[in-house]
Structures are given as structure tokens and as C-alpha cells.
Amino acid sequence: MSQVTSKKPTVSPEDLKRTRIVATVGPATHSYERIYELISSGVNGIRLNFSHGDHQEKAEVIKWVRKASEEYGKPVAIIQDLQGPKIRLGEIDGELDLKKGQELRLSKDADYERTAIVPIQYDISERVKRGHRLFMYDGRICSTVTSVKDGVVSVSIENDGQIMSRKGINLPDTDFSGATLTDKDLEDLGFGATQDIDYVALSFVQTEDDLHDLRRRLKNLGSEARVICKLETRVAAERLESIVKASDAVMIARGDLAYEVGPEAVPLIQREAISLCHKHAKQSIVATQMLIGMVDSPEPTRAEVSDVSTAVILGADAVMLSDETTIGTYPIETVKVMKRIVRYNEVNKPLNRIHPPEGGPAKQTAICAAIVSLADQVNATAIVAETKSGATAYHISSHQPHQPVIAVTSSLRVAQQLSLTRGVMSFVRRDSKTQTQKLTAWLRTNNVLDKGDVIVSVSGQYPGVVGATDTIKVRILE
């Protein structure tokens, strides 16, 4: 048995925070003590941003997360977030003033002092076309491509402003299919396959083929990591259902997505993505600037509270913090505030089931629907699901049950991956025909469950066999 789940849970099923919290580790949280505080304050997943830092640093953080997870006594998921083909300006001496109507030329690794051509870190000349929009510095500078010749892209500047070194470029009209994995990403993937990684998040996804390619590469590397699609391009948003079906989870990266589709379109895309994740039994993560004001303030704005609340009410599996926990002054306080917002909304506005999920074999879908319906009819305290791969717990959760799901698995990897699933508490136990009874007895002994609690359990005739779930039981604890 893993020591991670041998400790008594700190909350009862009825007090469980259903919506998961993901925190990104950075300079403000780069220590074992800080990571332990994140986990004990309510974090269920740790995101490692591979756009920054080296492999040695990431390996150290992974060890800290696993140690803190074991010490605190709950599984925690680790996400490897690949950089992808981040298109940025190169090195510029100081700030460069731009004026509306000015022509600007850009080229990979250009020498600005010698040629007056602005350097960029990625060769876009073979993909952009005349008329394509090009945004610089988080959308502060808008421009349109006027010509492409000999590797040099000329643009017409549409507003006054400034640019400086290493600021990002967005190209919402440009197709980057097949270019999602860079040489750096491949190196990072190889490193991740040797580490204790639960999820890999793929940046700049254009089509489902990008996700299939990543999945094949992970399999060839011997990795059991699940695939997260970062939804941040216009092309992916237009192929949303296909993207969701090809993923294990979808991270709605609202920052870059806003530049691609316009900020007014993001809330509707977020709503549709979460709904499709319910439909196809996938996990959804809402990301970017959720409590950004708490980077340097101990309190959130009312708009930020509303933003987090909306994600919870829509049924997102997880909400994510980035700058708030990487460079923020109040990283732990931010997690506590997010947890408070999540719990208030879950208690006072129970999630309404949107529509029946369709993602999965007909037998599995029918069994999960029956479990959720039965749990309501008998007023169950919890649903207990035996699962080898995690699929049963994912599918039950996608039905948005009113009861928490207690997942029991013999795989620590699966327990960690389930940590990002809405309303799921995961425990590791050896495969056996009495796996569920032993776990519920342990929870009852430790007063996590009470005498008289009604439990709906689902298991298989052959413990430890994937896809063998076929038995539903109702038990009243003594």
C-alpha cells in the first residue's frame, strides 16, 4: 500500500472541495516548505512550466511534490507544460518606439543594429501570408502582414506603442499545424519520461493530429502520462469537439486564446469546452489570470471572484493559478482564497447536470448513469468506485453526481491522475475482491464515514482487470 493514502483524509466526503486547484511553481514557491503549504492549503495539482528553468530544477521540484504529497497524505498530480513553438521577439537594445502607419520588418535571428530588421526567435516566413494579423507584446501592438520575401516578414503597424526584447507574438490567422513540438519540447519530453510525471500539456495545438502525435511519442518513451490539450488557438477552437475527443483533458488557456479569437469570444468557448468535456468524460481546466490581482494584493477583485465562481458553476474539473503562485507576493493566501470561493459556490449552488455523457463504451456509460441515478434515489453519502485505469471514476464524474466519488485503485499513477477530476477522492489499495469493503471499513474506523451512511459501490468480477466493471452494490455502514 502506498503511504500517500495510508493517512486519514483531512476532510469528510461531504466537505470535499469538488473543484480541483492547480498551482504553478515558480520563484515564489520554489522550496519544499512552500510546496507543502500549497498542498496543505488546497492544491491538487502542480504545474511545471517548461518555458522556464532547467531539468535539474524541475527534477528537484518533482521530488519535493512527491515528498509533500506523502507527508500530507493525499495524491497530487504533476503537469509537465511544454513550451511549444513560442514565437517571441529576439534581443533588442532597450525599447523600440513604433508609430501607426510605420512599416516594420521581422526575421529570425536578425541583427537589428546592422540591418534595422527586428529579430524574432522563430521563422514564421514560411507560414504567414499577406493580410495575416500579427500582434506583439501581449496584443499591445497590432499589425498586418504586407509582404513576405527572402525570410523577411514586413508588417504595417496599426497603433502607437513600444516593443522590447523577448515579448510574445500572436498570429491568429496563421496555420501552424505539425509544428507544435519543437526540438526543445522533444528534449523535455525525453526528460519527463524519466520522471514522475502524470500529465503532459501540449501548447499551440491546431488539430487532433497534434495530440495523436504526442500520445504516440509518450507511448514510445514508455510514459503513462495523460495528454492535456492547451486550448489557445483559433484553429483549435473551431475544431473543438474533435480536439476534446482526442485529449484526456483540456486546459482553456484564455490569455493566448483571447488574442486568437478576440476576448469577447473566450467566455462562450470556455462554456462550450467544459460542456464537451462533460459529454466525452474528459477533464477541463480553466486557466490564466483567475486571481491575477493577488500577485501583489492580499485580496481579489470582485471580477476575479466572479470569474472563479463561473468556472465552478459551469462544472470545470479544475481552476489554475499561474503568476499568482510563481511570482506573486501572496501565493499561499491566493490558494486559500480560491478554495474559499470554490467551496462557497459548491455549497450554495449545486452543479446542474447539463446533458448525459456520451464518451465511452455503451456498457460503461449505462453502468455509470445507473450508479449516479441509484445514488440519488437511496440518498447515498458517497459513490465508491474500484478502477484499474481510472476510466470508471472519470466517467462517473462526467455525470456530475451530487455525491463525491471515492476511487480505489492499485495504481499510484492513476490515483495521482485522478486528483484533477472533479469530486473524486482517490486511494491506493492492493487489488482484491474485498478492496472496496476494506477501504470503507478503514474510512469508517477513522470516522471519515459514519454509521448509517449509505454507500453505492461499483466493482468488477475480476479485480485489477481494465474494463471489467459490472457489479453495483448498496451498503449501509454499521
Secondary structure, DSSP 8 states (H G I E B T S, - for coil): --GGGSS--SS-GGG---SEEEEE--GGG-SHHHHHHHHHHT--EEEEETTSS-HHHHHHHHHHHHHHHHHHTS--EEEEE---S--BB---SS-EEE-TT-EEEEEET--HHHH--EEESS--TTT--TT-EEEETTTTEEEEEEEEETTEEEEEE-S-EEE-TT-BEE-TT---TT-S--HHHHHHHHHHHTS---EEEESS--SHHHHHHHHHHHHHTT---EEEEEE-SHHHHHTHHHHHHH-SEEEEEHHHHHHHH-GGGHHHHHHHHHHHHHHTT-EEEEESSTTGGGGS-SS--HHHHHHHHHHHHHT-SEEEESHHHHT-S-HHHHHHHHHHHHHHHHHHS-----S----S-HHHHHHHHHHHHHHHHTT-SEEEEE-SSSHHHHHHHHT--SS-EEEEES-HHHHHHGGGSTTEEEEE----TTHHHHHHHHHHHTTSS-TT-EEEEEEESSTT-TT-EEEEEEEE--
